Amino acid sequence: MGVLSLQKSKGQNLLRGATILAGSMVAVKLIGAVFKIPLGNILDGTAMGYFNTAYNVFTMIYAFSTAGLPTAIARMVAEQAARGRYRDIRRIHDLSVKLFFFLGLLGTVLLAAFSKIYVDIAQNPNALFSVLAIAPAIFFGCMMSAYRGYYEGLRNMIPTAVSQIVEVIAKLIFGLSLSVMVVEHGKSQFEAGRKVFGVVCHTTADMTAAVAPYASAAAILGVTLSTLVGTVFLLVRHRWKGDRILPEDLRYSPRPMRPQVLLTRLIKIAIPISIGAIVMNVAQAVDTVTIINCLQFAFDKFPKAMEKQFSGTVPAEVMAAGEAANFIFGSYSGYALSVFNLVPSFTSIFGKSALPNVTTCWSSGDRKGTRVNTESVVRMTAMIAAPASFGILFMAQPILALLFPSKTAEVAIAASVLSWQGISLIFLGLTTPLFSVLQGLGEVTKPPKYMLVGMIIKLVVNLVTIIIPVININGAAAGTGACYLAILILTCQGIKRVSGIRFSFIRLLMKPLLSGALCGASAWGVYALLHGILPDQLATLLAIAIAGVIYLAALVLSRALCRDDIIMLPGGEKFAKLLAKYHCLG
């Protein structure tokens, strides 16, 4: 009876932590949409190209400094908490803060020092100001990650959740206000004397091109300021509330290990995870370089074929200025990826919550608890990723048109590639939390190897397909799909070899996938029926709402829902009893 209670408690801890992070993530993404959607309408495809050229290299260096160490901290803290070694936990915190301070400072200096070289390689020199503006965010992001990883290891997801909300609110306020100020200043300069930021402009298109690098840098500066605000919040909260480790816990805790021993263990766990994060984020940076360069190669080698492909979408003045490749990349990265990246943000919360639970179960020899937590991650992730994947596959164009109504050219380019990328969402959605399971099992070296394989596949597919005029930017979607499918297969095999857990994909995934396919198809059918009768925006919203109801009904009728998952939701006990009454729980 005690074992069963313990397993249930661990499963509940997973879902309770996931519920807290999910709630904050909903708020973060809603506020983030309020940031990205107006930003996408303030900036054009060219400015978004500069923005994402800077942001992609930032995430690469930022991942090196933050992706591995927070995970390593969470894993070590969870392990020591299970053993009652609270003095070690405190010492891990002190060491990690000092280490993150150094790494953050180093990352900021490196990005600033090599910014000119990077933008030249990316063939996007006008992105220089944006790269410089984002550099300090690495330092502040590192400091935030030290505290987030610490609290996640203690299974307290509230500091992470609240700090994310504080950070995104600051980004909304600073990013939008600064970019609007720059755009309005450029317009006033143009109206006063047709000289904008030192450049003589004869037309409105010239003015827009002159403003773009500075408007992008202003928006990026808002991101940097938001990381500063998030850091201050976590520092103040830690001093105010502490970590809730009681004096009695410290008094009866064993003598702590030497700092050198803890630091060595921290680094041994963190380095492979950080390398993996670098590989995946290098893949994003490779995307930046390969997409722009391959598109430019195609425009130079096959000018007539490329002009035929984009003559009705890329503005003539952009094409004449030789900025077509950057405009297409900006449309893809600034609009298609803004929607695409929403799903992994949600599914990753199950990995964050699962890691300390899997670590505790595995290190204590609880194989059944390990399996329960792992299957819960797969099941809950699939329930989010499946409808999103099929929804984007069927509804990419209406969704983008709803979010960015004034960006006709950018939406026309982004819609096709986003639709194809919808297929890969289920692979990416499952990969992120399953990496956390592997790390919880102590296999921190495997994810980097799998990511490296995926990155190489993505690089090859990009180079081969994007230069073909009829495929062009859609080759990026093919690269993404091939990359994450390979990584998912390798990850599942790795978990099976290490833990002996055999996934019953039919049992875990088939019902969510079928329900998700029905959701996507019904959204497309409703939209096709209402299109032309109602305004497009209203037709899109109604189609999504009706498809959501159909998806939930399909989950209930197919008994895809599990009682242990339902009871962790607000009011879940009553809902679980109701579903059980009608035999709707799996």
C-alpha positions as CSV (number, residue, x, y, z in Angstrom):
1,M,0.0,0.0,0.0
2,G,2.9,2.4,0.8
3,V,4.5,1.7,-2.5
4,L,1.3,2.5,-4.4
5,S,0.8,5.7,-2.4
6,L,4.4,6.7,-3.2
7,Q,3.9,6.1,-6.9
8,K,0.7,8.0,-6.9
9,S,2.4,10.9,-5.1
10,K,5.2,11.0,-7.6
11,G,2.7,11.0,-10.5
12,Q,0.7,13.7,-8.8
13,N,3.9,15.8,-8.2
14,L,4.6,15.5,-11.9
15,L,1.2,16.7,-13.0
16,R,1.0,19.3,-10.2
17,G,4.3,20.8,-11.3
18,A,3.2,20.6,-14.9
19,T,-0.2,22.2,-14.1
20,I,1.6,25.1,-12.4
21,L,3.9,25.6,-15.4
22,A,1.1,25.0,-17.9
23,G,-0.9,27.8,-16.2
24,S,2.0,30.2,-16.3
25,M,2.8,29.1,-19.9
26,V,-0.7,29.9,-21.0
27,A,-0.4,33.4,-19.5
28,V,3.1,33.8,-20.9
29,K,2.1,32.7,-24.4
30,L,-1.0,34.9,-24.4
31,I,1.0,37.9,-23.3
32,G,3.8,36.8,-25.7
33,A,1.2,36.8,-28.5
34,V,0.2,40.3,-27.5
35,F,3.9,41.1,-28.0
36,K,4.7,39.2,-31.2
37,I,1.5,39.8,-33.1
38,P,1.7,43.7,-32.9
39,L,5.4,43.4,-33.4
40,G,4.9,41.5,-36.5
41,N,2.5,44.2,-37.7
42,I,4.9,47.0,-36.7
43,L,7.9,45.5,-38.4
44,D,7.9,44.1,-41.9
45,G,9.6,41.0,-43.3
46,T,12.9,42.8,-43.7
47,A,13.0,44.0,-40.1
48,M,11.9,40.6,-38.8
49,G,14.8,39.1,-40.7
50,Y,17.2,41.3,-38.8
51,F,15.4,40.5,-35.5
52,N,15.6,36.8,-35.9
53,T,19.1,36.8,-37.2
54,A,20.1,38.3,-33.9
55,Y,17.7,36.3,-31.8
56,N,18.9,32.9,-33.3
57,V,22.5,33.5,-32.4
58,F,21.5,34.7,-29.0
59,T,19.6,31.5,-28.3
60,M,22.7,29.5,-29.3
61,I,25.0,31.1,-26.9
62,Y,22.3,31.5,-24.2
63,A,21.7,27.8,-24.4
64,F,25.3,27.0,-23.8
65,S,25.2,29.1,-20.6
66,T,21.7,28.1,-19.4
67,A,20.3,24.9,-20.9
68,G,22.7,22.4,-19.3
69,L,23.3,24.0,-15.9
70,P,19.6,24.5,-14.8
71,T,18.9,20.9,-15.7
72,A,22.0,19.8,-13.9
73,I,21.1,21.9,-10.8
74,A,17.5,20.5,-10.8
75,R,18.8,16.9,-11.1
76,M,21.4,17.3,-8.4
77,V,19.0,19.1,-6.0
78,A,16.3,16.5,-6.5
79,E,18.8,13.7,-5.9
80,Q,20.1,15.3,-2.7
81,A,16.6,16.2,-1.4
82,A,15.6,12.5,-1.8
83,R,18.6,11.7,0.5
84,G,17.9,14.5,3.0
85,R,21.3,16.2,2.2
86,Y,20.0,19.8,2.6
87,R,23.4,21.3,3.3
88,D,24.6,20.0,-0.1
89,I,21.5,21.6,-1.7
90,R,22.4,25.0,-0.3
91,R,26.0,24.6,-1.4
92,I,24.9,23.6,-4.9
93,H,22.9,26.9,-5.1
94,D,25.8,29.0,-4.0
95,L,28.1,27.3,-6.5
96,S,25.7,27.6,-9.4
97,V,25.0,31.3,-8.9
98,K,28.8,32.0,-9.0
99,L,29.2,29.8,-12.0
100,F,26.3,31.3,-13.9
101,F,27.6,34.8,-13.2
102,F,30.9,34.0,-14.9
103,L,29.3,32.1,-17.8
104,G,26.7,34.9,-18.4
105,L,29.4,37.5,-18.5
106,L,31.5,35.4,-20.8
107,G,28.6,34.8,-23.2
108,T,27.8,38.5,-23.4
109,V,31.4,39.5,-24.2
110,L,31.7,36.7,-26.8
111,L,28.5,37.7,-28.6
112,A,29.4,41.4,-28.6
113,A,33.0,40.7,-29.8
114,F,32.0,38.4,-32.7
115,S,28.8,40.2,-33.7
116,K,30.3,41.7,-36.9
117,I,31.8,38.4,-38.1
118,Y,28.5,36.6,-37.5
119,V,26.3,39.1,-39.5
120,D,28.8,39.0,-42.3
121,I,28.7,35.2,-42.5
122,A,24.8,35.4,-42.4
123,Q,24.9,37.9,-45.2
124,N,22.8,40.2,-43.1
125,P,25.0,43.2,-42.0
126,N,22.1,45.4,-41.1
127,A,21.4,43.0,-38.2
128,L,24.5,44.2,-36.4
129,F,22.7,46.6,-34.1
130,S,20.2,43.9,-33.1
131,V,22.9,41.5,-32.2
132,L,24.7,44.1,-30.0
133,A,21.4,44.9,-28.3
134,I,20.7,41.3,-27.4
135,A,24.2,40.6,-26.0
136,P,23.5,41.7,-22.3
137,A,20.4,39.4,-22.2
138,I,22.8,36.4,-22.0
139,F,24.1,37.5,-18.6
140,F,20.7,38.2,-17.1
141,G,19.3,35.0,-18.6
142,C,22.0,33.0,-16.9
143,M,21.3,34.5,-13.5
144,M,17.6,33.7,-13.9
145,S,18.4,30.1,-14.9
146,A,20.4,29.6,-11.7
147,Y,17.4,30.3,-9.5
148,R,14.9,28.6,-11.8
149,G,16.9,25.3,-11.9
150,Y,17.4,25.4,-8.1
151,Y,13.6,25.8,-7.4
152,E,12.6,23.2,-10.0
153,G,14.9,20.7,-8.3
154,L,13.0,21.4,-5.1
155,R,9.8,20.7,-7.0
156,N,8.7,24.3,-6.5
157,M,7.6,25.5,-10.0
158,I,6.1,28.7,-8.7
159,P,9.3,30.9,-9.0
160,T,9.8,29.8,-12.5
161,A,6.2,30.3,-13.4
162,V,5.9,33.8,-11.9
163,S,9.2,35.0,-13.2
164,Q,8.3,33.9,-16.7
165,I,5.1,36.0,-16.5
166,V,7.0,39.0,-15.1
167,E,9.6,38.7,-17.9
168,V,7.1,38.5,-20.7
169,I,5.1,41.5,-19.4
170,A,8.3,43.5,-19.3
171,K,9.1,42.4,-22.9
172,L,5.7,43.4,-24.0
173,I,6.0,46.9,-22.5
174,F,9.6,47.6,-23.5
175,G,9.7,45.8,-26.8
176,L,6.6,47.3,-28.3
177,S,7.1,50.8,-26.9
178,L,10.7,51.1,-28.0
179,S,10.0,49.8,-31.5
180,V,7.0,52.1,-32.0
181,M,9.1,55.0,-30.8
182,V,11.8,54.3,-33.4
183,V,9.3,53.8,-36.2
184,E,7.5,57.0,-35.4
185,H,10.7,58.9,-35.1
186,G,11.8,57.7,-38.5
187,K,8.5,58.8,-40.0
188,S,8.8,62.2,-38.4
189,Q,12.3,62.6,-39.8
190,F,11.1,61.6,-43.2
191,E,8.3,64.1,-43.2
192,A,10.6,66.8,-41.9
193,G,13.4,66.5,-44.4
194,R,13.5,63.1,-46.0
195,K,16.6,62.2,-44.1
196,V,16.1,59.2,-41.9
197,F,18.9,58.1,-39.5
198,G,21.4,59.8,-41.8
199,V,20.1,58.2,-45.0
200,V,18.4,60.3,-47.7
201,C,15.0,58.7,-48.5
202,H,13.0,59.6,-51.6
203,T,10.0,57.2,-51.1
204,T,8.1,55.6,-48.2
205,A,9.7,52.3,-49.1
206,D,13.2,53.9,-48.7
207,M,12.1,55.3,-45.3
208,T,10.9,51.8,-44.2
209,A,14.2,50.2,-45.3
210,A,16.2,52.9,-43.4
211,V,14.2,52.4,-40.2
212,A,14.2,48.6,-40.2
213,P,17.6,48.0,-38.6
214,Y,16.9,50.4,-35.8
215,A,13.3,49.3,-35.2
216,S,14.5,45.7,-35.0
217,A,17.3,46.6,-32.5
218,A,14.7,48.5,-30.4
219,A,12.5,45.5,-30.2
220,I,15.5,43.3,-29.3
221,L,16.5,45.8,-26.6
222,G,13.0,45.2,-25.1
223,V,13.9,41.5,-24.8
224,T,17.2,42.4,-23.0
225,L,15.4,44.7,-20.6
226,S,12.8,41.9,-19.8
227,T,15.6,39.6,-18.8
228,L,16.9,42.3,-16.4
229,V,13.5,42.6,-14.8
230,G,13.1,38.8,-14.5
231,T,16.5,38.6,-12.8
232,V,15.7,41.3,-10.3
233,F,12.4,39.6,-9.5
234,L,14.0,36.3,-8.7
235,L,16.8,37.9,-6.6
236,V,14.2,39.8,-4.6
237,R,11.9,36.8,-4.2
238,H,14.8,34.6,-3.0
239,R,15.8,37.1,-0.4
240,W,12.2,37.6,0.7
241,K,10.9,34.0,0.8
242,G,13.9,31.8,0.6
243,D,13.8,28.2,-0.4
244,R,11.7,26.9,2.6
245,I,14.4,24.6,3.8
246,L,13.9,24.6,7.5
247,P,16.7,25.1,10.1
248,E,15.8,21.6,11.4
249,D,16.5,20.2,8.0
250,L,19.9,21.7,8.0
251,R,20.7,20.7,11.5
252,Y,20.1,17.0,10.9
253,S,21.5,17.0,7.4
254,P,24.7,15.1,6.9
255,R,28.0,17.0,6.5
256,P,28.1,18.5,3.0
257,M,30.4,17.4,0.3
258,R,33.4,19.6,-0.5
259,P,32.6,22.4,-3.0
260,Q,35.1,21.0,-5.5
261,V,33.3,17.6,-5.5
262,L,29.9,19.2,-6.0
263,L,31.2,21.6,-8.7
264,T,32.8,18.7,-10.6
265,R,29.6,16.7,-10.5
266,L,27.6,19.7,-11.6
267,I,29.9,20.3,-14.6
268,K,30.0,16.6,-15.6
269,I,26.2,16.6,-15.8
270,A,25.9,20.0,-17.3
271,I,28.5,19.9,-20.1
272,P,26.8,17.1,-22.2
273,I,23.4,18.8,-21.8
274,S,24.8,22.1,-22.7
275,I,26.5,20.7,-25.7
276,G,23.2,19.2,-26.8
277,A,21.5,22.5,-26.4
278,I,24.3,24.2,-28.4
279,V,23.9,21.6,-31.2
280,M,20.1,22.2,-31.4
281,N,20.5,25.9,-31.3
282,V,23.4,25.8,-33.7
283,A,20.9,24.1,-35.9
284,Q,18.8,27.3,-35.6
285,A,21.8,29.4,-36.4
286,V,22.6,27.1,-39.3
287,D,19.0,27.7,-40.4
288,T,19.7,31.4,-40.4
289,V,22.9,31.0,-42.5
290,T,21.8,28.3,-44.8
291,I,18.3,29.7,-45.6
292,I,19.5,33.2,-46.5
293,N,22.6,31.9,-48.4
294,C,20.7,29.2,-50.2
295,L,17.9,31.5,-51.2
296,Q,20.4,34.1,-52.4
297,F,22.2,31.4,-54.4
298,A,18.9,30.4,-56.0
299,F,18.1,34.1,-56.9
300,D,21.6,34.4,-58.4
301,K,21.6,31.1,-60.2
302,F,17.9,30.9,-61.3
303,P,16.7,34.5,-61.3
304,K,13.8,34.0,-63.6
305,A,12.5,30.9,-61.8
306,M,12.8,32.5,-58.4
307,E,11.2,35.7,-59.6
308,K,8.3,33.6,-61.0
309,Q,7.9,32.0,-57.6
310,F,7.9,35.2,-55.6
311,S,6.9,38.0,-58.0
312,G,3.4,38.1,-56.5
313,T,4.5,38.1,-52.9
314,V,7.9,39.7,-52.3
315,P,7.4,43.5,-52.8
316,A,9.0,44.8,-56.0
317,E,11.1,47.4,-54.1
318,V,12.5,44.7,-51.8
319,M,13.3,42.5,-54.8
320,A,15.0,45.4,-56.6
321,A,17.1,46.2,-53.5
322,G,18.5,42.7,-53.4
323,E,16.8,42.0,-50.0
324,A,14.4,39.3,-51.2
325,A,16.3,36.4,-49.4
326,N,16.3,38.3,-46.1
327,F,12.6,39.2,-46.6
328,I,11.6,35.6,-47.2
329,F,13.7,34.4,-44.2
330,G,12.1,37.1,-42.1
331,S,8.6,36.0,-43.2
332,Y,9.5,32.4,-42.3
333,S,11.3,33.1,-39.0
334,G,9.1,36.0,-37.8
335,Y,5.7,34.7,-38.7
336,A,5.7,31.0,-39.4
337,L,8.0,30.1,-36.5
338,S,6.2,32.4,-34.1
339,V,3.2,30.1,-34.4
340,F,5.2,26.9,-34.8
341,N,7.3,27.5,-31.6
342,L,4.2,27.8,-29.4
343,V,3.7,24.1,-29.1
344,P,7.2,23.0,-27.9
345,S,7.0,25.8,-25.3
346,F,4.0,24.0,-23.8
347,T,5.2,20.4,-24.1
348,S,8.6,21.2,-22.6
349,I,6.8,21.9,-19.2
350,F,6.1,18.2,-18.8
351,G,9.8,17.6,-19.2
352,K,10.7,20.2,-16.6
353,S,8.2,18.7,-14.1
354,A,9.2,15.1,-15.0
355,L,12.9,15.4,-14.5
356,P,13.1,15.6,-10.7
357,N,10.4,12.8,-10.4
358,V,12.1,10.5,-12.8
359,T,15.5,11.2,-11.1
360,T,14.0,10.3,-7.7
361,C,12.3,7.1,-8.9
362,W,15.3,5.9,-10.9
363,S,17.9,6.6,-8.2
364,S,15.7,4.9,-5.6
365,G,15.2,1.8,-7.7
366,D,11.5,2.4,-8.3
367,R,11.2,1.0,-11.9
368,K,7.4,1.1,-11.9
369,G,7.4,4.8,-10.8
370,T,9.8,5.6,-13.6
371,R,7.5,3.9,-16.1
372,V,4.4,5.7,-14.8
373,N,6.1,9.1,-15.0
374,T,7.5,8.5,-18.5
375,E,4.2,7.3,-19.9
376,S,2.5,10.2,-18.3
377,V,4.9,12.5,-20.1
378,V,4.3,10.8,-23.5
379,R,0.5,10.8,-23.1
380,M,0.1,14.4,-21.9
381,T,2.5,15.7,-24.5
382,A,0.7,13.9,-27.3
383,M,-2.7,15.4,-26.2
384,I,-1.2,18.9,-26.8
385,A,1.0,18.2,-29.8
386,A,-1.5,16.1,-31.9
387,P,-4.3,18.7,-32.3
388,A,-1.7,21.5,-32.8
389,S,0.1,19.5,-35.4
390,F,-3.0,18.7,-37.5
391,G,-4.5,22.1,-36.8
392,I,-1.5,23.9,-38.3
393,L,-1.3,21.5,-41.2
394,F,-4.9,22.3,-42.2
395,M,-5.2,25.9,-41.0
396,A,-1.8,27.6,-41.4
397,Q,-3.0,30.3,-43.8
398,P,-6.2,31.3,-42.0
399,I,-4.3,31.4,-38.6
400,L,-1.5,33.6,-40.0
401,A,-4.0,35.9,-41.7
402,L,-5.9,36.2,-38.4
403,L,-2.8,37.1,-36.5
404,F,-1.1,39.4,-39.0
405,P,-3.9,40.9,-41.1
406,S,-1.8,43.7,-42.5
407,K,1.1,41.5,-43.6
408,T,-0.3,40.0,-46.9
409,A,3.1,39.4,-48.5
410,E,4.7,37.9,-45.4
411,V,1.7,35.6,-44.7
412,A,1.6,34.4,-48.3
413,I,5.2,33.2,-47.9
414,A,4.9,31.9,-44.4
415,A,1.6,30.0,-44.8
416,S,3.0,27.2,-47.1
417,V,6.1,26.5,-45.0
418,L,4.1,26.6,-41.7
419,S,1.6,24.1,-43.1
420,W,4.3,21.6,-43.9
421,Q,6.0,22.2,-40.6
422,G,2.8,21.2,-38.8
423,I,3.7,17.6,-39.7
424,S,6.9,17.8,-37.6
425,L,5.2,19.3,-34.6
426,I,4.3,15.9,-33.1
427,F,8.0,14.8,-33.4
428,L,9.3,18.0,-31.8
429,G,6.6,18.1,-29.2
430,L,7.5,14.6,-27.9
431,T,11.3,15.0,-28.2
432,T,11.7,17.9,-25.8
433,P,10.1,16.2,-22.7
434,L,11.6,12.8,-23.5
435,F,15.1,14.4,-23.4
436,S,14.3,15.3,-19.8
437,V,13.4,11.7,-19.1
438,L,16.7,10.6,-20.4
439,Q,18.5,13.2,-18.3
440,G,16.5,12.0,-15.3
441,L,17.7,8.5,-16.0
442,G,21.3,9.8,-15.8
443,E,22.0,9.5,-19.5
444,V,23.0,13.1,-20.1
445,T,25.4,12.3,-22.9
446,K,22.8,10.7,-25.2
447,P,20.7,13.8,-26.2
448,P,23.7,15.7,-27.6
449,K,24.5,12.8,-29.8
450,Y,21.0,12.4,-31.1
451,M,20.8,16.2,-31.6
452,L,24.0,16.1,-33.6
453,V,22.5,13.5,-35.9
454,G,19.4,15.6,-36.4
455,M,21.4,18.7,-37.0
456,I,23.4,17.1,-39.8
457,I,20.2,15.7,-41.4
458,K,18.7,19.2,-41.2
459,L,21.8,20.8,-42.7
460,V,21.9,18.4,-45.6
461,V,18.2,18.7,-46.4
462,N,18.3,22.5,-46.2
463,L,21.3,22.7,-48.6
464,V,19.8,20.2,-51.1
465,T,16.2,21.5,-51.2
466,I,16.1,25.3,-50.6
467,I,18.2,26.0,-53.7
468,I,15.5,24.3,-55.9
469,P,13.2,27.2,-57.0
470,V,10.0,25.2,-56.8
471,I,10.8,24.1,-53.2
472,N,12.7,27.2,-52.0
473,I,11.8,28.1,-48.3
474,N,9.6,25.0,-48.0
475,G,12.9,23.0,-47.8
476,A,13.3,24.4,-44.3
477,A,10.1,22.5,-43.3
478,A,11.4,19.3,-44.8
479,G,14.7,19.7,-42.9
480,T,12.8,20.3,-39.6
481,G,10.6,17.2,-40.1
482,A,13.5,14.9,-41.0
483,C,15.6,16.3,-38.1
484,Y,13.1,15.8,-35.3
485,L,11.7,12.4,-36.6
486,A,15.3,11.0,-36.5
487,I,15.9,12.5,-33.0
488,L,12.6,11.1,-31.6
489,I,13.3,7.6,-32.9
490,L,16.8,7.6,-31.4
491,T,15.5,9.0,-28.1
492,C,12.8,6.3,-27.7
493,Q,15.4,3.6,-28.4
494,G,17.7,5.2,-25.9
495,I,15.1,5.2,-23.1
496,K,14.2,1.6,-23.9
497,R,17.8,0.4,-23.7
498,V,18.5,2.3,-20.5
499,S,15.3,1.7,-18.5
500,G,13.8,-1.3,-20.2
501,I,10.6,0.7,-20.7
502,R,8.8,-0.4,-23.8
503,F,6.5,2.2,-25.3
504,S,3.1,1.0,-26.5
505,F,2.7,3.7,-29.1
506,I,-0.7,2.4,-30.1
507,R,-1.9,2.6,-26.5
508,L,-0.2,6.0,-25.7
509,L,-0.4,7.9,-29.0
510,M,-3.0,6.4,-31.4
511,K,-6.1,7.9,-29.7
512,P,-4.6,11.4,-29.4
513,L,-3.4,11.2,-33.0
514,L,-6.7,10.1,-34.4
515,S,-8.5,12.7,-32.3
516,G,-6.0,15.3,-33.4
517,A,-6.5,14.4,-37.1
518,L,-10.3,14.7,-36.6
519,C,-9.7,18.1,-35.0
520,G,-7.6,19.4,-37.9
521,A,-10.0,18.1,-40.6
522,S,-13.0,19.5,-38.8
523,A,-11.4,22.9,-38.5
524,W,-10.7,22.9,-42.2
525,G,-14.2,21.8,-43.1
526,V,-15.9,24.4,-40.9
527,Y,-13.6,27.1,-42.3
528,A,-14.3,26.1,-45.8
529,L,-18.0,26.1,-45.1
530,L,-18.0,29.6,-43.5
531,H,-15.4,31.2,-45.7
532,G,-17.2,33.7,-47.9
533,I,-20.3,33.7,-45.7
534,L,-18.6,35.3,-42.7
535,P,-15.6,37.6,-42.4
536,D,-12.4,35.5,-42.6
537,Q,-11.3,36.3,-39.0
538,L,-14.6,35.3,-37.6
539,A,-14.7,32.2,-39.7
540,T,-11.3,31.2,-38.5
541,L,-12.1,31.7,-34.8
542,L,-15.4,29.7,-35.1
543,A,-13.6,26.9,-37.0
544,I,-10.9,26.6,-34.3
545,A,-13.5,26.8,-31.5
546,I,-15.7,24.1,-33.0
547,A,-12.7,21.9,-33.8
548,G,-11.5,22.2,-30.1
549,V,-14.9,21.0,-28.9
550,I,-14.8,18.1,-31.4
551,Y,-11.3,17.2,-30.2
552,L,-12.3,17.1,-26.5
553,A,-15.3,15.0,-27.4
554,A,-13.2,12.6,-29.4
555,L,-10.7,12.2,-26.4
556,V,-13.6,11.5,-24.0
557,L,-15.4,9.0,-26.4
558,S,-12.2,7.2,-27.2
559,R,-11.3,7.0,-23.5
560,A,-7.9,8.6,-24.2
561,L,-8.0,10.4,-20.8
562,C,-6.4,8.8,-17.7
563,R,-7.8,9.2,-14.2
564,D,-4.4,10.1,-12.7
565,D,-4.0,12.9,-15.2
566,I,-7.5,14.3,-14.7
567,I,-7.5,14.4,-10.9
568,M,-4.5,16.9,-10.9
569,L,-6.5,19.5,-12.8
570,P,-8.6,22.1,-10.9
571,G,-11.8,20.3,-9.9
572,G,-10.3,17.2,-11.4
573,E,-11.8,14.8,-8.8
574,K,-15.4,15.6,-9.7
575,F,-14.6,15.6,-13.4
576,A,-12.8,12.2,-13.1
577,K,-15.8,10.7,-11.2
578,L,-18.2,12.0,-13.9
579,L,-16.1,10.5,-16.7
580,A,-15.7,7.2,-14.8
581,K,-19.5,7.1,-14.3
582,Y,-20.0,7.0,-18.1
583,H,-16.9,4.8,-18.7
584,C,-15.0,7.5,-20.5
585,L,-11.6,7.0,-18.8
586,G,-8.9,4.9,-20.1
